[in-house]
Amino acid sequence: MALTYGLRNPRDLLDKLKRDASLLAQGVTSDKFFNFVITGYSIIDWVKNDTSISQSARSAVENLYKDRWIKACGDLATAGKHFTLTSRKPITSKAESHKEERETKRWDNFAWGVSDYTQIEDAESITIDLEDGSSLSCLELVKNVIETWDNFFRAHQL
């Protein structure tokens, strides 16, 4: 019995990952980023356990545990699920969310005509620090994780 409720194979999970990335591009939130890193790291298990995929691809996916972007994704996913990392040495040292209010000028059509107004929005950004001293935004990580998976799927004709 399948327990994956509509997601049937690793390609479906990659498509979900890209939908998660699109949602983040519209506006970063911790909830959306949590979904992205969980999905991005889970694809490894989906490839490893899908017997319809070639053995060479299922073996090759193990190499992604060493990929910088998938490893950072895994650090964040595992810490997000379990609150902390205890069973491996992370390459991430910190992930922080920053929220601020931002004013945006809007133009809208109203029944009485076109009008401009200012809207106050909460803007969130997430910064990830790596153990090597580098730092990146969550959107940079998103781009690199998607690129890594696209390359893997292309190389293994998935």
LODRENDO-121166 format. One record per atom (N, C-alpha, C, CB): x, y, z; residue in three letters. Coordinates in Angstrom, 1 decimal. Glycine has a CB too. Layout:
BEGIN
[r [X; Y; Z]; ALA];
...
END
This chain:
BEGIN
[r [0.8; -1.2; 0.0]; MET];
[r [0.0; 0.0; 0.0]; MET];
[r [0.9; 1.2; 0.0]; MET];
[r [-1.0; 0.0; 1.2]; MET];
[r [0.6; 2.2; -0.9]; ALA];
[r [1.4; 3.4; -1.0]; ALA];
[r [0.9; 4.4; 0.0]; ALA];
[r [1.2; 4.0; -2.4]; ALA];
[r [1.8; 5.1; 0.7]; LEU];
[r [1.5; 6.1; 1.7]; LEU];
[r [2.0; 7.5; 1.2]; LEU];
[r [2.1; 5.7; 3.0]; LEU];
[r [2.2; 7.7; -0.1]; THR];
[r [2.8; 8.9; -0.6]; THR];
[r [1.8; 9.9; -1.2]; THR];
[r [3.8; 8.6; -1.6]; THR];
[r [0.5; 9.6; -1.0]; TYR];
[r [-0.6; 10.5; -1.3]; TYR];
[r [-0.4; 11.4; -2.5]; TYR];
[r [-0.9; 11.3; -0.1]; TYR];
[r [-0.3; 10.8; -3.7]; GLY];
[r [-0.2; 11.5; -5.0]; GLY];
[r [1.2; 11.7; -5.5]; GLY];
[r [-0.9; 12.8; -4.8]; GLY];
[r [2.2; 11.6; -4.7]; LEU];
[r [3.5; 11.6; -5.2]; LEU];
[r [4.0; 10.2; -5.4]; LEU];
[r [4.5; 12.4; -4.1]; LEU];
[r [4.3; 9.8; -6.6]; ARG];
[r [4.5; 8.4; -7.0]; ARG];
[r [5.9; 8.0; -7.2]; ARG];
[r [3.7; 8.1; -8.2]; ARG];
[r [6.8; 9.0; -7.5]; ASN];
[r [8.2; 8.6; -7.9]; ASN];
[r [9.1; 9.8; -7.6]; ASN];
[r [8.3; 8.2; -9.4]; ASN];
[r [10.4; 9.7; -7.8]; PRO];
[r [11.3; 10.8; -7.5]; PRO];
[r [11.1; 12.0; -8.4]; PRO];
[r [12.7; 10.3; -7.7]; PRO];
[r [10.6; 11.8; -9.7]; ARG];
[r [10.3; 12.9; -10.5]; ARG];
[r [9.2; 13.7; -10.0]; ARG];
[r [10.0; 12.4; -12.0]; ARG];
[r [8.2; 13.1; -9.4]; ASP];
[r [7.1; 13.8; -8.8]; ASP];
[r [7.6; 14.7; -7.6]; ASP];
[r [6.0; 12.9; -8.3]; ASP];
[r [8.6; 14.1; -6.9]; LEU];
[r [9.1; 14.9; -5.7]; LEU];
[r [10.0; 16.0; -6.2]; LEU];
[r [10.0; 13.9; -4.8]; LEU];
[r [10.7; 15.8; -7.3]; LEU];
[r [11.5; 16.9; -7.9]; LEU];
[r [10.5; 18.0; -8.4]; LEU];
[r [12.3; 16.4; -9.1]; LEU];
[r [9.4; 17.7; -9.0]; ASP];
[r [8.4; 18.7; -9.4]; ASP];
[r [7.9; 19.4; -8.2]; ASP];
[r [7.3; 18.0; -10.2]; ASP];
[r [7.6; 18.7; -7.1]; LYS];
[r [7.2; 19.4; -5.9]; LYS];
[r [8.3; 20.3; -5.4]; LYS];
[r [6.9; 18.3; -4.8]; LYS];
[r [9.5; 19.9; -5.4]; LEU];
[r [10.6; 20.8; -5.0]; LEU];
[r [10.6; 22.1; -5.8]; LEU];
[r [12.0; 20.0; -5.1]; LEU];
[r [10.4; 22.0; -7.1]; LYS];
[r [10.3; 23.2; -7.9]; LYS];
[r [9.1; 24.0; -7.6]; LYS];
[r [10.3; 22.8; -9.4]; LYS];
[r [8.0; 23.4; -7.2]; ARG];
[r [6.9; 24.2; -6.8]; ARG];
[r [7.2; 24.9; -5.5]; ARG];
[r [5.6; 23.3; -6.6]; ARG];
[r [7.9; 24.2; -4.6]; ASP];
[r [8.3; 24.8; -3.3]; ASP];
[r [9.2; 26.0; -3.6]; ASP];
[r [9.0; 23.8; -2.4]; ASP];
[r [10.1; 25.9; -4.5]; ALA];
[r [11.1; 27.0; -4.9]; ALA];
[r [10.3; 28.1; -5.4]; ALA];
[r [12.1; 26.5; -5.9]; ALA];
[r [9.3; 27.9; -6.3]; SER];
[r [8.5; 29.0; -6.8]; SER];
[r [7.8; 29.8; -5.7]; SER];
[r [7.5; 28.4; -7.8]; SER];
[r [7.3; 29.0; -4.7]; LEU];
[r [6.6; 29.7; -3.6]; LEU];
[r [7.6; 30.6; -2.8]; LEU];
[r [5.9; 28.7; -2.7]; LEU];
[r [8.8; 30.1; -2.7]; LEU];
[r [9.8; 30.9; -2.0]; LEU];
[r [10.2; 32.1; -2.8]; LEU];
[r [11.1; 30.1; -1.7]; LEU];
[r [10.2; 32.0; -4.1]; ALA];
[r [10.5; 33.2; -4.9]; ALA];
[r [9.5; 34.3; -4.8]; ALA];
[r [10.7; 32.7; -6.4]; ALA];
[r [8.3; 33.9; -4.5]; GLN];
[r [7.2; 34.8; -4.3]; GLN];
[r [7.3; 35.5; -3.0]; GLN];
[r [5.8; 34.2; -4.5]; GLN];
[r [7.9; 34.9; -2.0]; GLY];
[r [8.1; 35.5; -0.7]; GLY];
[r [8.6; 34.5; 0.3]; GLY];
[r [6.8; 36.1; -0.2]; GLY];
[r [9.7; 34.8; 0.9]; VAL];
[r [10.4; 33.8; 1.8]; VAL];
[r [9.6; 33.8; 3.1]; VAL];
[r [11.9; 34.2; 2.0]; VAL];
[r [9.4; 32.5; 3.5]; THR];
[r [8.9; 32.3; 4.9]; THR];
[r [9.6; 31.1; 5.4]; THR];
[r [7.3; 32.2; 4.9]; THR];
[r [9.6; 31.0; 6.7]; SER];
[r [10.2; 29.8; 7.4]; SER];
[r [9.5; 28.5; 7.0]; SER];
[r [10.3; 30.0; 8.9]; SER];
[r [8.1; 28.7; 6.9]; ASP];
[r [7.3; 27.5; 6.6]; ASP];
[r [7.7; 27.0; 5.2]; ASP];
[r [5.8; 27.8; 6.7]; ASP];
[r [7.7; 27.9; 4.3]; LYS];
[r [8.0; 27.5; 2.9]; LYS];
[r [9.5; 26.9; 2.8]; LYS];
[r [7.9; 28.7; 1.9]; LYS];
[r [10.4; 27.5; 3.5]; PHE];
[r [11.8; 27.0; 3.4]; PHE];
[r [11.9; 25.6; 4.1]; PHE];
[r [12.7; 28.0; 4.1]; PHE];
[r [11.2; 25.4; 5.2]; PHE];
[r [11.1; 24.1; 5.8]; PHE];
[r [10.7; 23.1; 4.8]; PHE];
[r [10.2; 24.1; 7.1]; PHE];
[r [9.6; 23.3; 4.1]; ASN];
[r [9.0; 22.4; 3.1]; ASN];
[r [10.1; 22.1; 2.0]; ASN];
[r [7.8; 23.0; 2.5]; ASN];
[r [10.8; 23.2; 1.6]; PHE];
[r [11.8; 23.0; 0.5]; PHE];
[r [12.9; 22.1; 1.0]; PHE];
[r [12.3; 24.4; 0.1]; PHE];
[r [13.5; 22.3; 2.1]; VAL];
[r [14.7; 21.5; 2.6]; VAL];
[r [14.3; 20.1; 2.9]; VAL];
[r [15.3; 22.2; 3.8]; VAL];
[r [13.1; 19.9; 3.4]; ILE];
[r [12.7; 18.5; 3.7]; ILE];
[r [12.5; 17.8; 2.3]; ILE];
[r [11.3; 18.5; 4.5]; ILE];
[r [11.9; 18.4; 1.4]; THR];
[r [11.7; 17.8; 0.1]; THR];
[r [13.0; 17.6; -0.6]; THR];
[r [10.7; 18.6; -0.8]; THR];
[r [13.9; 18.6; -0.6]; GLY];
[r [15.1; 18.5; -1.3]; GLY];
[r [16.0; 17.4; -0.8]; GLY];
[r [15.8; 19.8; -1.2]; GLY];
[r [16.0; 17.2; 0.5]; TYR];
[r [16.8; 16.1; 1.0]; TYR];
[r [16.2; 14.7; 0.9]; TYR];
[r [17.1; 16.4; 2.5]; TYR];
[r [14.9; 14.7; 0.9]; SER];
[r [14.1; 13.4; 0.8]; SER];
[r [14.3; 12.8; -0.5]; SER];
[r [12.7; 13.6; 1.1]; SER];
[r [14.6; 13.5; -1.5]; ILE];
[r [14.7; 12.9; -2.9]; ILE];
[r [15.7; 11.8; -2.9]; ILE];
[r [15.0; 14.0; -3.9]; ILE];
[r [16.8; 12.0; -2.1]; ILE];
[r [17.8; 10.9; -2.0]; ILE];
[r [17.2; 9.6; -1.7]; ILE];
[r [18.9; 11.3; -0.9]; ILE];
[r [16.3; 9.5; -0.6]; ASP];
[r [15.7; 8.3; -0.2]; ASP];
[r [14.7; 7.8; -1.3]; ASP];
[r [14.9; 8.5; 1.1]; ASP];
[r [14.1; 8.7; -2.0]; TRP];
[r [13.1; 8.2; -3.0]; TRP];
[r [13.9; 7.6; -4.2]; TRP];
[r [12.3; 9.4; -3.5]; TRP];
[r [15.0; 8.1; -4.5]; VAL];
[r [15.8; 7.5; -5.6]; VAL];
[r [16.4; 6.2; -5.1]; VAL];
[r [17.0; 8.5; -6.1]; VAL];
[r [16.9; 6.1; -3.9]; LYS];
[r [17.5; 4.9; -3.4]; LYS];
[r [16.5; 3.8; -3.3]; LYS];
[r [18.1; 5.2; -2.0]; LYS];
[r [15.3; 4.1; -3.0]; ASN];
[r [14.3; 3.0; -2.7]; ASN];
[r [13.3; 2.7; -3.9]; ASN];
[r [13.5; 3.4; -1.6]; ASN];
[r [13.5; 3.4; -5.0]; ASP];
[r [12.6; 3.2; -6.1]; ASP];
[r [13.2; 2.1; -7.0]; ASP];
[r [12.3; 4.5; -7.0]; ASP];
[r [12.7; 0.9; -7.0]; THR];
[r [13.3; -0.2; -7.7]; THR];
[r [13.0; -0.1; -9.2]; THR];
[r [12.7; -1.5; -7.2]; THR];
[r [12.2; 0.8; -9.7]; SER];
[r [12.0; 1.0; -11.1]; SER];
[r [13.2; 1.8; -11.7]; SER];
[r [10.7; 1.7; -11.4]; SER];
[r [14.0; 2.4; -10.8]; ILE];
[r [15.2; 3.2; -11.3]; ILE];
[r [16.4; 2.3; -11.4]; ILE];
[r [15.5; 4.4; -10.3]; ILE];
[r [17.2; 2.6; -12.3]; SER];
[r [18.4; 1.7; -12.5]; SER];
[r [19.3; 1.6; -11.3]; SER];
[r [19.3; 2.2; -13.7]; SER];
[r [19.9; 0.5; -11.1]; GLN];
[r [20.8; 0.3; -10.0]; GLN];
[r [21.9; 1.3; -10.0]; GLN];
[r [21.4; -1.1; -10.0]; GLN];
[r [22.4; 1.7; -11.2]; SER];
[r [23.5; 2.6; -11.2]; SER];
[r [23.1; 4.0; -10.7]; SER];
[r [24.0; 2.8; -12.7]; SER];
[r [21.9; 4.4; -11.0]; ALA];
[r [21.4; 5.7; -10.5]; ALA];
[r [21.1; 5.6; -9.0]; ALA];
[r [20.1; 6.1; -11.2]; ALA];
[r [20.6; 4.5; -8.5]; ARG];
[r [20.4; 4.3; -7.1]; ARG];
[r [21.7; 4.3; -6.3]; ARG];
[r [19.6; 3.0; -6.8]; ARG];
[r [22.7; 3.8; -6.9]; SER];
[r [24.0; 3.8; -6.2]; SER];
[r [24.6; 5.2; -6.3]; SER];
[r [25.0; 2.8; -6.9]; SER];
[r [24.5; 5.8; -7.5]; ALA];
[r [25.1; 7.2; -7.7]; ALA];
[r [24.5; 8.2; -6.7]; ALA];
[r [25.0; 7.6; -9.1]; ALA];
[r [23.3; 8.1; -6.4]; VAL];
[r [22.6; 9.1; -5.5]; VAL];
[r [23.3; 9.2; -4.2]; VAL];
[r [21.1; 8.8; -5.3]; VAL];
[r [24.0; 8.1; -3.7]; GLU];
[r [24.8; 8.1; -2.5]; GLU];
[r [25.8; 9.2; -2.5]; GLU];
[r [25.4; 6.8; -2.2]; GLU];
[r [26.4; 9.5; -3.7]; ASN];
[r [27.4; 10.6; -3.8]; ASN];
[r [26.9; 12.0; -3.4]; ASN];
[r [27.9; 10.6; -5.2]; ASN];
[r [25.5; 12.1; -3.5]; LEU];
[r [25.0; 13.4; -3.2]; LEU];
[r [25.0; 13.8; -1.7]; LEU];
[r [23.6; 13.5; -3.7]; LEU];
[r [25.3; 12.7; -0.9]; TYR];
[r [25.5; 13.0; 0.5]; TYR];
[r [26.7; 13.9; 0.7]; TYR];
[r [25.6; 11.7; 1.3]; TYR];
[r [27.6; 13.9; -0.3]; LYS];
[r [28.9; 14.7; -0.2]; LYS];
[r [28.7; 16.0; -0.9]; LYS];
[r [30.0; 13.9; -0.8]; LYS];
[r [27.7; 16.2; -1.7]; ASP];
[r [27.5; 17.4; -2.4]; ASP];
[r [27.2; 18.6; -1.4]; ASP];
[r [26.3; 17.3; -3.4]; ASP];
[r [27.9; 19.7; -1.6]; ARG];
[r [27.8; 20.8; -0.7]; ARG];
[r [26.4; 21.3; -0.5]; ARG];
[r [28.7; 22.0; -1.2]; ARG];
[r [25.6; 21.4; -1.6]; TRP];
[r [24.3; 22.0; -1.5]; TRP];
[r [23.3; 21.0; -0.9]; TRP];
[r [23.8; 22.4; -2.9]; TRP];
[r [23.4; 19.8; -1.3]; ILE];
[r [22.5; 18.7; -0.7]; ILE];
[r [22.9; 18.5; 0.8]; ILE];
[r [22.6; 17.4; -1.5]; ILE];
[r [24.2; 18.6; 1.1]; LYS];
[r [24.6; 18.4; 2.5]; LYS];
[r [24.0; 19.5; 3.4]; LYS];
[r [26.1; 18.3; 2.6]; LYS];
[r [24.1; 20.8; 2.9]; ALA];
[r [23.5; 21.9; 3.6]; ALA];
[r [22.0; 21.8; 3.8]; ALA];
[r [23.9; 23.3; 3.0]; ALA];
[r [21.4; 21.4; 2.7]; CYS];
[r [20.0; 21.1; 2.7]; CYS];
[r [19.6; 20.0; 3.7]; CYS];
[r [19.5; 20.7; 1.3]; CYS];
[r [20.4; 19.0; 3.8]; GLY];
[r [20.2; 17.9; 4.7]; GLY];
[r [20.4; 18.3; 6.2]; GLY];
[r [21.2; 16.8; 4.4]; GLY];
[r [21.4; 19.2; 6.4]; ASP];
[r [21.6; 19.7; 7.7]; ASP];
[r [20.4; 20.5; 8.2]; ASP];
[r [22.8; 20.7; 7.8]; ASP];
[r [19.8; 21.3; 7.3]; LEU];
[r [18.7; 22.1; 7.7]; LEU];
[r [17.4; 21.3; 7.8]; LEU];
[r [18.4; 23.2; 6.7]; LEU];
[r [17.3; 20.3; 6.9]; ALA];
[r [16.1; 19.4; 7.0]; ALA];
[r [16.1; 18.5; 8.3]; ALA];
[r [16.1; 18.5; 5.7]; ALA];
[r [17.3; 18.0; 8.6]; THR];
[r [17.4; 17.1; 9.7]; THR];
[r [17.2; 17.9; 11.0]; THR];
[r [18.7; 16.4; 9.7]; THR];
[r [17.8; 19.0; 11.1]; ALA];
[r [17.7; 19.9; 12.3]; ALA];
[r [16.2; 20.4; 12.4]; ALA];
[r [18.6; 21.1; 12.2]; ALA];
[r [15.6; 20.7; 11.2]; GLY];
[r [14.2; 21.1; 11.2]; GLY];
[r [13.3; 20.0; 11.7]; GLY];
[r [13.8; 21.5; 9.9]; GLY];
[r [13.5; 18.8; 11.4]; LYS];
[r [12.7; 17.6; 11.8]; LYS];
[r [13.0; 17.2; 13.3]; LYS];
[r [12.9; 16.4; 10.9]; LYS];
[r [14.2; 17.3; 13.7]; HIS];
[r [14.6; 16.7; 15.0]; HIS];
[r [15.1; 17.8; 16.0]; HIS];
[r [15.7; 15.7; 14.8]; HIS];
[r [15.0; 19.1; 15.6]; PHE];
[r [15.4; 20.2; 16.4]; PHE];
[r [16.9; 20.4; 16.5]; PHE];
[r [14.8; 20.1; 17.8]; PHE];
[r [17.7; 19.4; 16.4]; THR];
[r [19.1; 19.5; 16.5]; THR];
[r [19.8; 18.4; 15.7]; THR];
[r [19.6; 19.4; 18.0]; THR];
[r [21.0; 18.5; 15.4]; LEU];
[r [21.8; 17.5; 14.7]; LEU];
[r [22.7; 16.7; 15.7]; LEU];
[r [22.7; 18.0; 13.6]; LEU];
[r [22.6; 15.4; 15.8]; THR];
[r [23.4; 14.7; 16.7]; THR];
[r [24.2; 13.6; 16.1]; THR];
[r [22.5; 14.1; 17.8]; THR];
[r [23.8; 13.2; 14.9]; SER];
[r [24.4; 11.9; 14.3]; SER];
[r [25.4; 12.2; 13.2]; SER];
[r [23.4; 11.0; 13.8]; SER];
[r [25.7; 13.5; 12.9]; ARG];
[r [26.7; 13.8; 11.9]; ARG];
[r [27.2; 15.2; 12.0]; ARG];
[r [26.0; 13.6; 10.5]; ARG];
[r [28.4; 15.4; 11.4]; LYS];
[r [29.0; 16.7; 11.5]; LYS];
[r [28.4; 17.6; 10.4]; LYS];
[r [30.6; 16.6; 11.3]; LYS];
[r [27.8; 18.7; 10.8]; PRO];
[r [27.1; 19.6; 9.8]; PRO];
[r [28.2; 20.4; 9.1]; PRO];
[r [26.1; 20.4; 10.5]; PRO];
[r [27.8; 20.9; 7.9]; ILE];
[r [28.6; 21.9; 7.2]; ILE];
[r [28.0; 23.3; 7.4]; ILE];
[r [28.7; 21.6; 5.7]; ILE];
[r [26.8; 23.3; 8.0]; THR];
[r [26.2; 24.6; 8.3]; THR];
[r [26.4; 24.9; 9.8]; THR];
[r [24.6; 24.6; 8.0]; THR];
[r [26.7; 26.2; 10.1]; SER];
[r [26.9; 26.6; 11.4]; SER];
[r [25.7; 27.3; 12.0]; SER];
[r [28.2; 27.4; 11.5]; SER];
[r [24.9; 27.9; 11.1]; LYS];
[r [23.8; 28.7; 11.6]; LYS];
[r [22.8; 29.0; 10.5]; LYS];
[r [24.3; 30.1; 12.3]; LYS];
[r [21.6; 29.1; 10.8]; ALA];
[r [20.5; 29.6; 9.9]; ALA];
[r [19.6; 30.5; 10.7]; ALA];
[r [19.7; 28.4; 9.3]; ALA];
[r [19.5; 31.7; 10.2]; GLU];
[r [18.7; 32.7; 10.9]; GLU];
[r [17.6; 33.3; 10.0]; GLU];
[r [19.6; 33.8; 11.5]; GLU];
[r [16.5; 33.6; 10.6]; SER];
[r [15.4; 34.3; 9.9]; SER];
[r [15.4; 35.7; 10.4]; SER];
[r [14.0; 33.6; 10.2]; SER];
[r [15.3; 36.6; 9.5]; HIS];
[r [15.2; 38.1; 9.8]; HIS];
[r [13.8; 38.6; 9.2]; HIS];
[r [16.4; 38.9; 9.2]; HIS];
[r [13.1; 39.2; 10.1]; LYS];
[r [11.8; 39.8; 9.6]; LYS];
[r [11.8; 41.3; 9.8]; LYS];
[r [10.6; 39.2; 10.4]; LYS];
[r [11.2; 42.0; 8.8]; GLU];
[r [11.1; 43.4; 8.9]; GLU];
[r [9.9; 43.9; 8.2]; GLU];
[r [12.4; 44.1; 8.3]; GLU];
[r [9.4; 45.0; 8.5]; GLU];
[r [8.3; 45.6; 7.8]; GLU];
[r [8.8; 46.3; 6.6]; GLU];
[r [7.4; 46.5; 8.7]; GLU];
[r [8.1; 46.2; 5.5]; ARG];
[r [8.6; 46.9; 4.3]; ARG];
[r [7.3; 47.6; 3.7]; ARG];
[r [9.2; 45.9; 3.3]; ARG];
[r [7.5; 48.8; 3.3]; GLU];
[r [6.5; 49.6; 2.6]; GLU];
[r [6.6; 49.4; 1.1]; GLU];
[r [6.5; 51.1; 3.0]; GLU];
[r [5.5; 49.1; 0.5]; THR];
[r [5.5; 49.1; -1.0]; THR];
[r [4.4; 50.0; -1.5]; THR];
[r [5.3; 47.6; -1.5]; THR];
[r [4.7; 50.7; -2.6]; LYS];
[r [3.7; 51.5; -3.2]; LYS];
[r [2.9; 50.7; -4.2]; LYS];
[r [4.4; 52.7; -4.0]; LYS];
[r [1.6; 50.8; -4.1]; ARG];
[r [0.7; 50.0; -5.0]; ARG];
[r [-0.2; 51.0; -5.8]; ARG];
[r [-0.2; 49.1; -4.1]; ARG];
[r [-0.6; 50.5; -6.9]; TRP];
[r [-1.6; 51.2; -7.7]; TRP];
[r [-2.7; 50.2; -8.0]; TRP];
[r [-1.0; 51.7; -9.1]; TRP];
[r [-4.0; 50.6; -7.7]; ASP];
[r [-5.1; 49.7; -8.0]; ASP];
[r [-6.2; 50.4; -8.6]; ASP];
[r [-5.5; 49.1; -6.6]; ASP];
[r [-7.1; 49.7; -9.3]; ASN];
[r [-8.3; 50.2; -9.8]; ASN];
[r [-9.4; 50.0; -8.8]; ASN];
[r [-8.7; 49.6; -11.2]; ASN];
[r [-10.0; 51.1; -8.4]; PHE];
[r [-11.1; 51.1; -7.5]; PHE];
[r [-12.4; 51.5; -8.2]; PHE];
[r [-10.9; 52.0; -6.2]; PHE];
[r [-13.5; 51.3; -7.6]; ALA];
[r [-14.8; 51.7; -8.3]; ALA];
[r [-14.8; 53.2; -8.6]; ALA];
[r [-16.0; 51.4; -7.4]; ALA];
[r [-14.1; 54.0; -7.8]; TRP];
[r [-14.1; 55.4; -8.0]; TRP];
[r [-12.9; 55.9; -8.9]; TRP];
[r [-14.1; 56.1; -6.7]; TRP];
[r [-12.1; 55.0; -9.3]; GLY];
[r [-11.0; 55.3; -10.2]; GLY];
[r [-9.7; 54.7; -9.8]; GLY];
[r [-10.8; 56.8; -10.3]; GLY];
[r [-8.6; 55.1; -10.4]; VAL];
[r [-7.3; 54.5; -10.1]; VAL];
[r [-6.7; 55.3; -8.9]; VAL];
[r [-6.3; 54.6; -11.4]; VAL];
[r [-6.1; 54.6; -8.0]; SER];
[r [-5.5; 55.3; -6.9]; SER];
[r [-4.2; 54.5; -6.4]; SER];
[r [-6.5; 55.3; -5.7]; SER];
[r [-3.4; 55.3; -5.8]; ASP];
[r [-2.2; 54.7; -5.3]; ASP];
[r [-2.3; 54.7; -3.7]; ASP];
[r [-0.9; 55.5; -5.7]; ASP];
[r [-1.6; 53.7; -3.2]; TYR];
[r [-1.6; 53.6; -1.7]; TYR];
[r [-0.3; 52.9; -1.3]; TYR];
[r [-2.9; 52.9; -1.2]; TYR];
[r [0.0; 53.0; 0.0]; THR];
[r [1.2; 52.3; 0.5]; THR];
[r [0.7; 51.2; 1.4]; THR];
[r [2.0; 53.3; 1.4]; THR];
[r [1.3; 50.0; 1.1]; GLN];
[r [1.0; 48.8; 1.8]; GLN];
[r [2.2; 48.4; 2.7]; GLN];
[r [0.6; 47.6; 0.9]; GLN];
[r [2.0; 48.1; 3.9]; ILE];
[r [3.0; 47.6; 4.8]; ILE];
[r [3.0; 46.0; 4.8]; ILE];
[r [2.8; 48.1; 6.3]; ILE];
[r [4.1; 45.4; 4.5]; GLU];
[r [4.2; 44.0; 4.4]; GLU];
[r [5.3; 43.5; 5.4]; GLU];
[r [4.5; 43.5; 3.0]; GLU];
[r [5.1; 42.3; 5.9]; ASP];
[r [6.2; 41.7; 6.7]; ASP];
[r [7.1; 41.0; 5.7]; ASP];
[r [5.7; 40.7; 7.8]; ASP];
[r [8.4; 41.3; 5.7]; ALA];
[r [9.3; 40.6; 4.8]; ALA];
[r [10.2; 39.8; 5.6]; ALA];
[r [10.1; 41.7; 3.9]; ALA];
[r [10.5; 38.5; 5.2]; GLU];
[r [11.3; 37.6; 5.9]; GLU];
[r [12.5; 37.2; 4.9]; GLU];
[r [10.6; 36.4; 6.4]; GLU];
[r [13.7; 37.1; 5.5]; SER];
[r [14.8; 36.6; 4.8]; SER];
[r [15.5; 35.6; 5.7]; SER];
[r [15.8; 37.7; 4.3]; SER];
[r [16.1; 34.6; 5.1]; ILE];
[r [16.8; 33.6; 5.8]; ILE];
[r [18.2; 33.5; 5.3]; ILE];
[r [16.1; 32.2; 5.7]; ILE];
[r [19.1; 33.6; 6.3]; THR];
[r [20.6; 33.5; 6.0]; THR];
[r [21.2; 32.3; 6.6]; THR];
[r [21.3; 34.8; 6.5]; THR];
[r [22.0; 31.6; 5.8]; ILE];
[r [22.6; 30.4; 6.2]; ILE];
[r [24.1; 30.6; 6.2]; ILE];
[r [22.3; 29.2; 5.2]; ILE];
[r [24.8; 30.3; 7.4]; ASP];
[r [26.2; 30.4; 7.5]; ASP];
[r [26.8; 29.0; 7.4]; ASP];
[r [26.6; 31.1; 8.8]; ASP];
[r [27.8; 28.8; 6.7]; LEU];
[r [28.5; 27.5; 6.5]; LEU];
[r [29.7; 27.5; 7.4]; LEU];
[r [28.8; 27.2; 5.1]; LEU];
[r [30.2; 26.3; 7.8]; GLU];
[r [31.3; 26.1; 8.6]; GLU];
[r [32.6; 26.7; 8.0]; GLU];
[r [31.5; 24.7; 8.9]; GLU];
[r [32.7; 26.8; 6.6]; ASP];
[r [33.8; 27.3; 6.0]; ASP];
[r [33.9; 28.8; 6.0]; ASP];
[r [33.9; 26.9; 4.5]; ASP];
[r [33.0; 29.5; 6.7]; GLY];
[r [33.0; 30.9; 6.9]; GLY];
[r [32.1; 31.6; 5.8]; GLY];
[r [34.4; 31.4; 6.8]; GLY];
[r [31.6; 30.9; 4.8]; SER];
[r [30.8; 31.6; 3.8]; SER];
[r [29.3; 31.7; 4.3]; SER];
[r [30.9; 30.8; 2.5]; SER];
[r [28.6; 32.6; 3.7]; SER];
[r [27.2; 32.8; 4.0]; SER];
[r [26.4; 32.9; 2.7]; SER];
[r [27.1; 34.1; 4.9]; SER];
[r [25.2; 32.5; 2.8]; LEU];
[r [24.3; 32.6; 1.6]; LEU];
[r [22.9; 32.8; 2.0]; LEU];
[r [24.5; 31.4; 0.7]; LEU];
[r [22.1; 33.3; 1.1]; SER];
[r [20.6; 33.4; 1.4]; SER];
[r [20.0; 32.1; 1.1]; SER];
[r [20.0; 34.6; 0.6]; SER];
[r [18.8; 31.9; 1.7]; CYS];
[r [18.1; 30.7; 1.4]; CYS];
[r [17.8; 30.6; -0.1]; CYS];
[r [16.7; 30.6; 2.2]; CYS];
[r [17.5; 31.7; -0.8]; LEU];
[r [17.2; 31.6; -2.2]; LEU];
[r [18.5; 31.1; -3.0]; LEU];
[r [16.8; 33.0; -2.7]; LEU];
[r [19.6; 31.5; -2.6]; GLU];
[r [20.9; 31.0; -3.2]; GLU];
[r [20.9; 29.4; -3.0]; GLU];
[r [22.1; 31.6; -2.7]; GLU];
[r [20.7; 29.0; -1.8]; LEU];
[r [20.7; 27.5; -1.6]; LEU];
[r [19.6; 26.8; -2.4]; LEU];
[r [20.4; 27.2; -0.1]; LEU];
[r [18.4; 27.4; -2.5]; VAL];
[r [17.3; 26.9; -3.3]; VAL];
[r [17.8; 26.7; -4.8]; VAL];
[r [16.1; 27.8; -3.3]; VAL];
[r [18.4; 27.7; -5.3]; LYS];
[r [18.9; 27.7; -6.7]; LYS];
[r [19.9; 26.5; -6.9]; LYS];
[r [19.5; 29.0; -7.1]; LYS];
[r [20.8; 26.4; -6.0]; ASN];
[r [21.9; 25.4; -6.1]; ASN];
[r [21.4; 24.0; -5.9]; ASN];
[r [23.0; 25.7; -5.1]; ASN];
[r [20.4; 23.8; -5.0]; VAL];
[r [19.8; 22.5; -4.7]; VAL];
[r [19.0; 22.1; -6.0]; VAL];
[r [18.9; 22.5; -3.5]; VAL];
[r [18.3; 23.0; -6.5]; ILE];
[r [17.5; 22.6; -7.8]; ILE];
[r [18.5; 22.3; -8.9]; ILE];
[r [16.6; 23.8; -8.2]; ILE];
[r [19.5; 23.0; -9.1]; GLU];
[r [20.5; 22.8; -10.1]; GLU];
[r [21.2; 21.4; -9.9]; GLU];
[r [21.6; 23.9; -10.1]; GLU];
[r [21.5; 21.1; -8.7]; THR];
[r [22.1; 19.8; -8.4]; THR];
[r [21.2; 18.7; -8.8]; THR];
[r [22.5; 19.7; -6.9]; THR];
[r [19.9; 18.8; -8.4]; TRP];
[r [19.0; 17.7; -8.7]; TRP];
[r [18.7; 17.6; -10.2]; TRP];
[r [17.7; 17.9; -7.9]; TRP];
[r [18.6; 18.8; -10.8]; ASP];
[r [18.4; 18.8; -12.3]; ASP];
[r [19.5; 18.1; -13.0]; ASP];
[r [18.2; 20.2; -12.8]; ASP];
[r [20.7; 18.4; -12.6]; ASN];
[r [21.9; 17.7; -13.2]; ASN];
[r [21.9; 16.2; -12.9]; ASN];
[r [23.2; 18.3; -12.6]; ASN];
[r [21.5; 15.8; -11.7]; PHE];
[r [21.5; 14.4; -11.4]; PHE];
[r [20.4; 13.7; -12.3]; PHE];
[r [21.2; 14.2; -9.9]; PHE];
[r [19.3; 14.2; -12.3]; PHE];
[r [18.2; 13.6; -13.1]; PHE];
[r [18.5; 13.5; -14.6]; PHE];
[r [16.9; 14.4; -12.9]; PHE];
[r [19.1; 14.6; -15.1]; ARG];
[r [19.5; 14.6; -16.5]; ARG];
[r [20.6; 13.5; -16.7]; ARG];
[r [20.1; 16.0; -16.9]; ARG];
[r [21.6; 13.5; -15.9]; ALA];
[r [22.7; 12.5; -16.0]; ALA];
[r [22.3; 11.1; -16.0]; ALA];
[r [23.8; 12.8; -15.0]; ALA];
[r [21.2; 10.8; -15.2]; HIS];
[r [20.7; 9.4; -15.1]; HIS];
[r [19.4; 9.2; -15.8]; HIS];
[r [20.5; 9.1; -13.6]; HIS];
[r [19.1; 10.1; -16.6]; GLN];
[r [17.9; 10.0; -17.5]; GLN];
[r [16.6; 9.6; -16.7]; GLN];
[r [18.1; 9.0; -18.6]; GLN];
[r [16.4; 10.3; -15.6]; LEU];
[r [15.2; 10.1; -14.8]; LEU];
[r [14.1; 11.0; -15.1]; LEU];
[r [15.6; 10.2; -13.3]; LEU];
END
